Amino acid sequence: MADRYLRFTGTAPGRFLTRGLGLPQPAELHRWSPEHPALKGEVLHLTAGKPAPAPAAPPAAVVLDATHVRDVEGLADVHAALHPVVRSVAAGGRIVVLGAPLDPADHHQAAAQQALEGFTRSLGKEIGRGRTVNLVRLTDRAAAESTLRFLLSPKSAYVSGQVIEVGEGSGEGPGEGTVPADLDWDQPLSGRTALVTGAARGIGAAVAETLARDGARVVVLDVPQAEADARRLAERLGGEALALDITAADAGERIAAALPDGLDVLVHNAGITRDRRLVNMPVERWSSVLEVNLASVLRTTDALLSTGTLGEGGRIVATASIAGLAGNAGQTNYGASKAGVVGLVRSLAPRALAEHGVTVNAVAPGFIETKMTAAVPLLIREAGRRMNSLAQGGLPVDVAETTAWLAHPASGAVNGQVVRVCGQSLLGA
């Protein structure tokens, strides 16, 4: 649905009026396209505590290395490095701060590195002009390439205020290198099979399209009632459709049977809402949401791992929601289901990597422009759009791009993460 306010603020009268009234002034976001695959401008590399080079032109992005900051005095170096250049970062630009894991044996280092989280989240809320700020905590610097490529590209336009931990790298499996030697960065999923649930329309369709763009053979799974839409999309993408009720007790086994050559990427996107305040919510509304959004995810994941359908080098990307992180009135069922997805990721991720060579992560969308949000009453819809640092709703492709990064063969060091795709929503952390 068109965001008329965003268009209005892009005009001279709109800028004048909204500035005078102190209203939000969203900037049009520059997303990835074949014609514009990269940010326009240079990337400025800084190190806290070292003299900063003066940029010849407004940088498209700034990467600040603060991994060595171990005390409060070191935080002054962070300020000194970014203070002179923040204003010059181009509209739609990026700031990425590199930090280190918190050292449990050194509370001074832990305090300083945790301070970087509050710093980056706060800077993201004030920087404006469509610019984003994120923190990457590095255990293995060499394993961060896919993450930095994503955050420093138009693909991350709606990801801001996030803290992403990058552990020790793995390629096709644990210990086999950070990046596959023959990786094609333009078609990283070439030769791989990806299955997306709930993929006939909306966010699921955008995910399927993006994975296909990256070279994957995509299996479009949706309920039998949506089979016609699923088949049309699969044909357009050169993939195949699978009509299946994901809540069926044997859904995982049926998927495994349909994929005798195995699966490389599993995207749990299928989900429903049945909103009502708890006092008015019948059990059917509660159980249907928990069944689709959580129970089916658990059963299917268990089945595909236990049968070996999803094995070494595989990727699982589940869909959580900011409703599961911050809560939302009228969505106790939905919030519970999406918080359950977060619990699944945090518990399963280390074991799935150790036992199967599979990473497990989640995306947590905020307000995304879909047919569902278009049906939300006007004032609530506008509040959802404006209550984030970018002052606008996201698009399905924003969730899809984040999913594709987590599904990337070079993202083996990103595991157990829940990444919000919400423009740094003002709800929750």
LUMVEXVO-334687 format. One record per residue (C-alpha): residue number from 0; chain; x negated, y, z. Coordinates in nm, 3 decimals, decimal comma, m for minus. Each point is the difference from the previous one (the first is absolute). Layout:
<rs>
R    i  ch       c1       c2       c3
R  NUM   A        X        Y        Z
...
</rs>
This chain:
<rs>
R    i  ch       c1       c2       c3
R    0   A    0,000    0,000    0,000
R    1   A   m0,134    0,345   m0,095
R    2   A   m0,141    0,209    0,284
R    3   A    0,142    0,339   m0,096
R    4   A   m0,160    0,175    0,296
R    5   A   m0,345   m0,120   m0,109
R    6   A    0,064    0,135   m0,349
R    7   A    0,126    0,331    0,136
R    8   A   m0,306    0,055    0,218
R    9   A   m0,214   m0,051   m0,310
R   10   A    0,141    0,318   m0,154
R   11   A   m0,118    0,354    0,080
R   12   A    0,335    0,103    0,157
R   13   A    0,007   m0,325    0,195
R   14   A   m0,348    0,052    0,140
R   15   A    0,083    0,358    0,096
R   16   A    0,327   m0,090    0,171
R   17   A   m0,116   m0,309    0,187
R   18   A   m0,319    0,172    0,114
R   19   A    0,199    0,294    0,133
R   20   A    0,242   m0,227    0,186
R   21   A   m0,271   m0,228    0,134
R   22   A    0,147   m0,304   m0,174
R   23   A   m0,198   m0,308   m0,109
R   24   A   m0,196    0,047   m0,321
R   25   A   m0,068   m0,341   m0,150
R   26   A   m0,256   m0,026   m0,277
R   27   A    0,058   m0,225   m0,298
R   28   A   m0,209   m0,313    0,050
R   29   A   m0,231   m0,121   m0,275
R   30   A    0,049   m0,374   m0,030
R   31   A   m0,192   m0,248   m0,214
R   32   A    0,070   m0,021   m0,370
R   33   A   m0,202   m0,139   m0,293
R   34   A   m0,061    0,358   m0,109
R   35   A   m0,110    0,114    0,349
R   36   A   m0,157   m0,300    0,176
R   37   A   m0,228    0,204    0,228
R   38   A   m0,002    0,318    0,205
R   39   A   m0,122    0,307   m0,185
R   40   A   m0,326    0,121    0,151
R   41   A   m0,301   m0,116    0,196
R   42   A   m0,015   m0,199    0,323
R   43   A   m0,198    0,185    0,268
R   44   A   m0,195   m0,235    0,230
R   45   A   m0,075    0,132    0,349
R   46   A   m0,165   m0,144    0,309
R   47   A    0,082    0,135    0,346
R   48   A   m0,306    0,172    0,139
R   49   A   m0,174    0,055   m0,332
R   50   A   m0,002    0,317   m0,211
R   51   A    0,288    0,005   m0,248
R   52   A   m0,062    0,082   m0,365
R   53   A    0,200    0,293   m0,131
R   54   A    0,249   m0,129   m0,259
R   55   A   m0,031    0,166   m0,341
R   56   A    0,376   m0,032   m0,053
R   57   A    0,298   m0,095    0,217
R   58   A   m0,056   m0,370    0,076
R   59   A    0,273   m0,248   m0,086
R   60   A   m0,093   m0,198    0,310
R   61   A   m0,225    0,007    0,304
R   62   A   m0,146   m0,309    0,166
R   63   A   m0,144    0,067    0,346
R   64   A   m0,220   m0,266    0,158
R   65   A    0,058    0,012    0,376
R   66   A   m0,087   m0,363    0,072
R   67   A   m0,294    0,100    0,220
R   68   A    0,198    0,238    0,223
R   69   A   m0,032   m0,136    0,354
R   70   A    0,084    0,286    0,235
R   71   A    0,188    0,326    0,038
R   72   A   m0,299    0,196   m0,127
R   73   A    0,015   m0,199   m0,320
R   74   A    0,359    0,109   m0,054
R   75   A   m0,128    0,356   m0,034
R   76   A   m0,188   m0,122   m0,307
R   77   A    0,329   m0,119   m0,151
R   78   A    0,146    0,346    0,042
R   79   A   m0,316    0,161   m0,138
R   80   A    0,006   m0,219   m0,310
R   81   A    0,366    0,043   m0,095
R   82   A    0,077    0,350    0,122
R   83   A   m0,175    0,177   m0,291
R   84   A    0,148   m0,220   m0,277
R   85   A    0,358   m0,083    0,100
R   86   A    0,144    0,311   m0,158
R   87   A   m0,178   m0,070   m0,329
R   88   A    0,132   m0,354   m0,056
R   89   A    0,211    0,001   m0,316
R   90   A    0,378   m0,033    0,016
R   91   A    0,091   m0,367    0,009
R   92   A   m0,350   m0,080    0,125
R   93   A   m0,121   m0,254    0,252
R   94   A   m0,197    0,002    0,322
R   95   A   m0,128   m0,336    0,123
R   96   A   m0,181   m0,022    0,334
R   97   A   m0,218   m0,308    0,054
R   98   A   m0,007   m0,120    0,359
R   99   A   m0,124   m0,302    0,191
R  100   A    0,182   m0,262    0,208
R  101   A    0,040    0,088    0,365
R  102   A   m0,280   m0,147    0,211
R  103   A    0,150   m0,166    0,310
R  104   A   m0,340    0,020    0,172
R  105   A   m0,039    0,376   m0,051
R  106   A    0,293    0,211    0,112
R  107   A   m0,165    0,320   m0,122
R  108   A   m0,021   m0,139   m0,353
R  109   A    0,353   m0,138    0,023
R  110   A    0,135    0,337    0,113
R  111   A   m0,178    0,185   m0,280
R  112   A    0,108   m0,242   m0,270
R  113   A    0,359   m0,006    0,127
R  114   A   m0,009    0,379   m0,010
R  115   A   m0,051   m0,025   m0,376
R  116   A    0,346   m0,155   m0,026
R  117   A    0,169    0,294    0,167
R  118   A   m0,213    0,235   m0,208
R  119   A    0,089   m0,154   m0,336
R  120   A    0,370   m0,036    0,079
R  121   A    0,016    0,363    0,112
R  122   A   m0,193    0,125   m0,302
R  123   A    0,235   m0,193   m0,226
R  124   A    0,297    0,184    0,149
R  125   A   m0,146    0,344   m0,058
R  126   A   m0,201   m0,021   m0,321
R  127   A    0,293    0,041   m0,244
R  128   A    0,005    0,040   m0,380
R  129   A    0,053   m0,373   m0,057
R  130   A   m0,336   m0,091    0,153
R  131   A   m0,043   m0,312    0,213
R  132   A   m0,229   m0,097    0,287
R  133   A   m0,082   m0,356    0,107
R  134   A   m0,246   m0,175    0,233
R  135   A   m0,183   m0,319   m0,100
R  136   A   m0,170   m0,194    0,280
R  137   A   m0,288   m0,200   m0,144
R  138   A   m0,148   m0,323    0,126
R  139   A   m0,152   m0,081   m0,338
R  140   A   m0,077    0,306   m0,212
R  141   A   m0,061   m0,211   m0,310
R  142   A    0,353   m0,145    0,024
R  143   A    0,174    0,338   m0,022
R  144   A   m0,014    0,055   m0,376
R  145   A    0,358   m0,097   m0,084
R  146   A    0,132    0,203    0,294
R  147   A   m0,194    0,312   m0,093
R  148   A    0,093   m0,035   m0,367
R  149   A    0,365   m0,010    0,106
R  150   A   m0,011    0,288    0,248
R  151   A   m0,201    0,221   m0,238
R  152   A    0,237   m0,055   m0,292
R  153   A    0,346    0,120   m0,107
R  154   A    0,131   m0,342    0,103
R  155   A    0,001    0,106    0,368
R  156   A    0,202    0,320   m0,050
R  157   A    0,253   m0,083    0,275
R  158   A   m0,240   m0,162    0,250
R  159   A   m0,122    0,242    0,266
R  160   A   m0,083    0,000    0,369
R  161   A   m0,091   m0,368   m0,009
R  162   A   m0,272   m0,187    0,187
R  163   A   m0,130   m0,295   m0,200
R  164   A   m0,245   m0,252    0,138
R  165   A   m0,237   m0,168   m0,244
R  166   A   m0,166   m0,309    0,142
R  167   A   m0,263   m0,232   m0,138
R  168   A    0,047   m0,049   m0,372
R  169   A    0,117   m0,313   m0,176
R  170   A    0,059   m0,054   m0,368
R  171   A    0,161   m0,323   m0,116
R  172   A   m0,034   m0,133    0,351
R  173   A   m0,183    0,054    0,329
R  174   A   m0,371    0,057   m0,048
R  175   A    0,010    0,011   m0,381
R  176   A   m0,084    0,367   m0,048
R  177   A    0,192    0,323    0,012
R  178   A    0,091    0,034   m0,368
R  179   A    0,031   m0,284   m0,254
R  180   A   m0,291    0,033   m0,241
R  181   A    0,220    0,001   m0,310
R  182   A    0,266    0,236    0,137
R  183   A    0,167    0,229   m0,253
R  184   A    0,098    0,310    0,198
R  185   A    0,257    0,097   m0,265
R  186   A    0,168   m0,342    0,007
R  187   A   m0,102   m0,144    0,337
R  188   A    0,286   m0,252    0,016
R  189   A   m0,068   m0,150   m0,341
R  190   A    0,039   m0,378    0,017
R  191   A    0,190    0,018    0,329
R  192   A    0,361   m0,081    0,079
R  193   A    0,208    0,229    0,221
R  194   A    0,346   m0,068    0,137
R  195   A    0,217    0,292    0,113
R  196   A    0,322   m0,066    0,189
R  197   A    0,299    0,231   m0,045
R  198   A   m0,163    0,115   m0,323
R  199   A    0,294    0,052   m0,235
R  200   A    0,034    0,369    0,077
R  201   A   m0,119    0,290    0,215
R  202   A   m0,327   m0,025    0,187
R  203   A   m0,039   m0,368   m0,088
R  204   A    0,021    0,073   m0,372
R  205   A   m0,261    0,277    0,037
R  206   A   m0,231   m0,242    0,182
R  207   A    0,044   m0,261   m0,274
R  208   A   m0,073    0,259   m0,270
R  209   A   m0,312    0,124    0,176
R  210   A   m0,141   m0,347    0,060
R  211   A    0,065   m0,084   m0,366
R  212   A   m0,179    0,320   m0,100
R  213   A   m0,298   m0,125    0,199
R  214   A    0,000   m0,324   m0,198
R  215   A    0,204   m0,238    0,215
R  216   A    0,242   m0,258   m0,128
R  217   A    0,304    0,103    0,203
R  218   A    0,278   m0,224    0,124
R  219   A    0,310    0,211    0,061
R  220   A    0,201   m0,161    0,278
R  221   A    0,348    0,113    0,096
R  222   A    0,337   m0,141    0,101
R  223   A    0,206   m0,183   m0,264
R  224   A    0,241    0,297   m0,020
R  225   A   m0,287    0,214   m0,131
R  226   A   m0,136   m0,261   m0,241
R  227   A    0,084    0,197   m0,316
R  228   A   m0,192    0,306    0,125
R  229   A   m0,287   m0,218    0,114
R  230   A   m0,027   m0,170   m0,337
R  231   A    0,003    0,329   m0,190
R  232   A   m0,280    0,136    0,216
R  233   A   m0,203   m0,321   m0,023
R  234   A    0,029   m0,005   m0,379
R  235   A   m0,114    0,360   m0,022
R  236   A   m0,302   m0,074    0,220
R  237   A   m0,090   m0,326   m0,168
R  238   A    0,071   m0,191    0,320
R  239   A    0,278   m0,227    0,111
R  240   A    0,308    0,020    0,218
R  241   A    0,094   m0,223    0,291
R  242   A    0,360    0,016    0,121
R  243   A   m0,006   m0,107    0,362
R  244   A    0,160    0,086    0,332
R  245   A   m0,305    0,075    0,211
R  246   A    0,194   m0,086    0,317
R  247   A    0,048   m0,362   m0,108
R  248   A   m0,168   m0,239    0,241
R  249   A   m0,200   m0,156   m0,284
R  250   A   m0,082    0,325   m0,184
R  251   A   m0,374   m0,035    0,065
R  252   A   m0,009   m0,356   m0,130
R  253   A    0,199    0,098   m0,311
R  254   A   m0,242    0,286   m0,071
R  255   A   m0,293   m0,238    0,038
R  256   A    0,163   m0,245   m0,241
R  257   A    0,053    0,280   m0,253
R  258   A   m0,369    0,097    0,020
R  259   A   m0,195   m0,323   m0,047
R  260   A   m0,316    0,197   m0,087
R  261   A    0,016    0,195    0,323
R  262   A    0,051    0,360    0,101
R  263   A   m0,249    0,281    0,058
R  264   A    0,218    0,287    0,126
R  265   A    0,318   m0,025    0,207
R  266   A    0,197    0,322    0,048
R  267   A    0,286   m0,018    0,250
R  268   A    0,222    0,284   m0,120
R  269   A    0,353   m0,142    0,031
R  270   A    0,198    0,183    0,267
R  271   A    0,345    0,124    0,092
R  272   A    0,156    0,254    0,235
R  273   A    0,326   m0,036    0,192
R  274   A   m0,004    0,319    0,203
R  275   A    0,220    0,060    0,302
R  276   A   m0,065    0,103    0,359
R  277   A   m0,054   m0,296    0,228
R  278   A    0,323    0,060    0,190
R  279   A    0,192   m0,043   m0,326
R  280   A   m0,216   m0,267   m0,165
R  281   A    0,156   m0,345   m0,041
R  282   A   m0,231   m0,299    0,013
R  283   A    0,033   m0,057   m0,376
R  284   A   m0,167    0,333   m0,074
R  285   A   m0,278   m0,076    0,244
R  286   A   m0,071   m0,354   m0,116
R  287   A    0,014    0,070   m0,376
R  288   A   m0,265    0,272    0,023
R  289   A   m0,229   m0,205    0,224
R  290   A    0,040   m0,300   m0,228
R  291   A   m0,088    0,177   m0,324
R  292   A   m0,260    0,246    0,129
R  293   A   m0,187   m0,217    0,249
R  294   A    0,096   m0,366    0,032
R  295   A   m0,031   m0,066   m0,375
R  296   A   m0,340    0,173   m0,005
R  297   A   m0,126   m0,223    0,280
R  298   A    0,133   m0,323   m0,154
R  299   A   m0,120    0,075   m0,352
R  300   A   m0,345    0,107    0,116
R  301   A   m0,042   m0,313    0,211
R  302   A    0,110   m0,223   m0,287
R  303   A   m0,226    0,156   m0,264
R  304   A   m0,303   m0,011    0,229
R  305   A    0,060   m0,354    0,122
R  306   A    0,050   m0,138   m0,352
R  307   A   m0,314    0,173   m0,123
R  308   A    0,201    0,189   m0,262
R  309   A   m0,161    0,318    0,129
R  310   A   m0,365   m0,069    0,069
R  311   A   m0,355    0,130   m0,012
R  312   A   m0,017    0,364   m0,106
R  313   A    0,377    0,042    0,033
R  314   A    0,182    0,311    0,113
R  315   A    0,321    0,037    0,200
R  316   A    0,159    0,346    0,007
R  317   A    0,316    0,035    0,206
R  318   A    0,236    0,296    0,015
R  319   A    0,050    0,160    0,340
R  320   A    0,151    0,348    0,051
R  321   A   m0,051    0,308    0,211
R  322   A    0,336   m0,098    0,154
R  323   A   m0,183   m0,295    0,151
R  324   A   m0,278    0,224    0,133
R  325   A    0,191    0,301    0,126
R  326   A    0,359   m0,129    0,024
R  327   A    0,310    0,145   m0,160
R  328   A    0,350    0,056    0,135
R  329   A    0,250   m0,244   m0,149
R  330   A   m0,273   m0,242   m0,104
R  331   A   m0,076   m0,219    0,299
R  332   A    0,029   m0,306   m0,224
R  333   A   m0,214    0,145   m0,280
R  334   A   m0,255    0,150    0,240
R  335   A   m0,032   m0,333    0,182
R  336   A   m0,052   m0,189   m0,327
R  337   A   m0,266    0,240   m0,128
R  338   A   m0,181    0,012    0,334
R  339   A    0,000   m0,379   m0,018
R  340   A   m0,183    0,022   m0,333
R  341   A   m0,268    0,207    0,175
R  342   A   m0,033   m0,270    0,265
R  343   A   m0,035   m0,264   m0,270
R  344   A   m0,282    0,194   m0,167
R  345   A   m0,195    0,062    0,320
R  346   A    0,024   m0,361    0,116
R  347   A   m0,041   m0,186   m0,329
R  348   A   m0,266    0,215   m0,170
R  349   A   m0,311   m0,129    0,182
R  350   A    0,115   m0,362   m0,009
R  351   A    0,109    0,006   m0,365
R  352   A   m0,339    0,140   m0,102
R  353   A   m0,195   m0,248    0,211
R  354   A    0,205   m0,308   m0,092
R  355   A    0,115    0,075   m0,355
R  356   A   m0,211    0,289   m0,132
R  357   A    0,317    0,211   m0,030
R  358   A    0,044    0,360    0,115
R  359   A    0,327    0,121    0,154
R  360   A    0,101    0,367    0,000
R  361   A    0,315    0,210   m0,012
R  362   A    0,124    0,323   m0,151
R  363   A    0,240    0,211    0,205
R  364   A    0,201    0,233   m0,225
R  365   A    0,155    0,320    0,127
R  366   A    0,262    0,196   m0,195
R  367   A   m0,022   m0,135   m0,356
R  368   A    0,220    0,132   m0,282
R  369   A    0,220   m0,297   m0,094
R  370   A    0,366   m0,063   m0,073
R  371   A    0,042   m0,087    0,366
R  372   A   m0,135    0,332    0,128
R  373   A    0,192    0,187   m0,272
R  374   A    0,319   m0,120    0,172
R  375   A   m0,106    0,151    0,334
R  376   A    0,198    0,316    0,097
R  377   A   m0,163    0,319   m0,128
R  378   A   m0,122    0,150    0,328
R  379   A   m0,143   m0,327    0,127
R  380   A   m0,163   m0,058   m0,338
R  381   A   m0,161    0,343    0,005
R  382   A   m0,128   m0,056    0,353
R  383   A   m0,155   m0,330   m0,109
R  384   A   m0,170    0,170   m0,291
R  385   A   m0,142    0,296    0,190
R  386   A   m0,104   m0,160    0,330
R  387   A   m0,345   m0,099   m0,114
R  388   A   m0,327    0,178   m0,067
R  389   A    0,063    0,007   m0,375
R  390   A    0,360    0,128    0,046
R  391   A    0,148   m0,234   m0,261
R  392   A    0,118   m0,353   m0,055
R  393   A   m0,225   m0,265   m0,146
R  394   A    0,063   m0,203   m0,313
R  395   A    0,018   m0,380   m0,037
R  396   A   m0,330    0,014   m0,188
R  397   A   m0,170    0,136    0,314
R  398   A    0,086   m0,321    0,185
R  399   A   m0,100   m0,201   m0,307
R  400   A   m0,343    0,161   m0,029
R  401   A   m0,074   m0,065    0,367
R  402   A    0,112   m0,361   m0,041
R  403   A   m0,226   m0,039   m0,304
R  404   A   m0,299    0,128    0,199
R  405   A    0,065   m0,253    0,278
R  406   A    0,041   m0,273   m0,264
R  407   A   m0,329    0,093   m0,168
R  408   A   m0,268   m0,272   m0,020
R  409   A   m0,251    0,247    0,148
R  410   A    0,223    0,078    0,300
R  411   A   m0,099   m0,310    0,193
R  412   A   m0,140    0,213    0,282
R  413   A    0,339    0,165    0,055
R  414   A    0,190   m0,239    0,226
R  415   A    0,262    0,036    0,269
R  416   A    0,082    0,358   m0,102
R  417   A    0,340    0,171   m0,004
R  418   A   m0,027    0,297   m0,233
R  419   A    0,275    0,259    0,005
R  420   A    0,109    0,136   m0,337
R  421   A    0,193    0,293    0,140
R  422   A   m0,181    0,324   m0,081
R  423   A   m0,100    0,001    0,369
R  424   A    0,351   m0,004    0,135
R  425   A    0,053    0,210    0,311
R  426   A    0,178   m0,300    0,154
R  427   A   m0,225   m0,221    0,209
R  428   A   m0,379   m0,002   m0,014
</rs>
